[in-house]
Amino acid sequence: MNTLSMQSKLLEITQALSKKIILNGKLIDTSRKQTYVVINPATLTEIGQLPICTIEEMNAAANSAKLAYPAWSKLPAPKRSALIRQVAQHIAENVTLLAEIISFETGKAYKTESLVEANLIADIFHYYAGLALESKGETIPYDPDILTLTLREPIGVIGAIIPWNVPLMLMAMKVAPALVAGNTVVLKPSPEASFCILKTVDLMNQILPPGILNVVTGDASTGKELVTHPEIKKITFTGSVESGRAVYQAAASKIIPVTLELGGKSPIIICEDAPIEPSAQRIIEGMRFTRQGQSCTAASRILVHKKISKQIVDSVLEKLNKLKMGDPLDESTDIGSIISQRQFDKINYFLDIAKKDASLTIHYANDLPKEAHLKNGLFLRPCLITDIKNTHELCQKEIFGPVTTIIEWDNFDEAIKMANDTEFGLAAGIFTQDITRALQAAHELDAGFVQINQYQVFRPSMPFGGFKHSGIGKEASCKAMIEHFTKEKTILINMKKV
Ligand code: NAD
């Protein structure tokens, strides 16, 4: 099927999902007057509308999750596990369609991004299905006559809020552990990536009991209503620092637990002994240029030893130029479009700062697509900025676009210091053949996820979460499920006759 016929097939799907939310296991039509118009960013054409949920709809979603909670939380863990495993299998059977919807809605390239993401969420549900029996407490030595133990119990109705950049993966990272631990969920996706979520949750609800997973749509105002809703007993949030701060404040006034996965300005340190070609390849992957740099862990500060800086820049540009920017649905495309006009304008704002600063050098790669149907699309050429200092605004603010900075150093301790000189602490990497330097960096880099001689490797079993303004708490791993989706109860049993 060519991409234009694919677009008409996908348009039918997004229009069928338009103005719908998911309550009590079903897609429900809303007659909302207030809607969010969803634009395909690669073609700049309308593909559907989302309701901005009202308080009545929020109440209905929270109530649906509340009513489903007693039966779901009391379901024996092996049965919950079996259902989540079936969900994983059902998703695995539908990855092609789900990946196409992600690309159609977000502009991410099908081959390099959306298909990888759709496959990963099946893995995440499989992984958590296997952990249902691991939500366990411990016994505490105290008195031989008093058995002292802890239980891990589900929290209740969880409010999950996610952004647009990897919508299915971030949904799975929250929903899978929340459900496996016995909670029910009200999910609020980003308005820029809700159709892929509605479609996936609809598929999941063909297996799950009604009401345990509900979806409300809308913008920040809907997110605020979700956080403040009295039935919501915990918030798990992924998004920007600014929104995360507002979520944290609102949750504080309710005194409910919060997990925050926020932004980043992640460094990769390239030492003078690092091999040029593999390091350049890892920089391209690390910066997620195939996702137009729209990644929380994007390696947007490359701290490179000045002896090899020019070789690294040349090699990165040469490799980038071999990638094809184009129609996200076309299987020969490596790089798609930016998500939205809002994000496009934000990136251009930072590019304008770079253009006006005569001390900086901007190196562009790739060509913009030439196809007629993409002529209005939100495409931007990847770029590297050199002759820049770590203190520059472009090295300190999260751009969330295809712009990375190359910062030179000649003193290793200074490189580590610069790497840590940021409000963020999400991820970091180092490339070197010197084990002493690698270990020193692993200890001293102030970030939650550090990799040596590789960068964008992630599996759901690895605790993931940032330090400093990059967030609070962890996602992924069995430990994160227990810590963030259960509450701990201590029980003392007097075994003597009373
Ligand atoms: P955003 O903060 O604008 O929105 C994220 C979600 O929160 C959306 O669903 C939005 O509608 C909702 N929201 C916004 N304000 C809210 C409020 N006051 N109360 C409740 N909900 C609110 O972020 P975005 O532009 O969608 O996503 C990009 C950001 O997400 C970047 O900063 C990126 O680094 C971050 N991110 C972090 C991770 C991570 O794991 N740390 C992963 C992906 C993206």
Residues whose N, C-alpha, C, O or C-beta is under 5 A from the ligand:
A	BS01	NAD	I161 I162 P163 W164 K188 P189 S190 G218 D219 A220 G223 K224 T238 G239 S240 V241 S243 A246 V247 E261 L262 G263 G264 C296 S470
